[in-house]
Amino acid sequence: MANTELRIKELCKEKGITQAQLADKLGIQPVSFSQAVSRNKFNMDRLSKIADALGVEIPELFDKPKERVIHCPHCGKKIKIEKGE
């Protein structure tokens, strides 16, 4: 996928599963899956299967956080970003 950051890691945290667990659901070796995630190397068929496994639509794999919200990289908790004065 050209210059598009996939949100697979973030979505896994939101869903409370590891990438290894997602790889197992998809029938992919966890190491191969991790490498593919790092390189954003998935075809549409695989993206469809990933979206199904995560319970999201394909576009959600690409969406950036909305409403100025980010997710903690450690616990996945949503953090609202507010403009300071």
Long-range contacts (C-beta under 8 A, 24 or more apart in sequence): 1-40, 1-41, 1-42, 4-40, 4-62, 5-40, 5-62, 6-37, 6-40, 6-42, 6-61, 6-62, 7-60, 7-61, 7-62, 7-63, 8-37, 8-50, 8-54, 8-61, 9-37, 10-71, 10-76, 11-54, 11-56, 11-60, 11-61, 12-54, 13-71, 13-73, 13-75, 13-76, 14-71, 14-76, 15-54, 15-55, 16-76, 22-50, 22-53, 22-54, 25-53, 26-50, 26-53
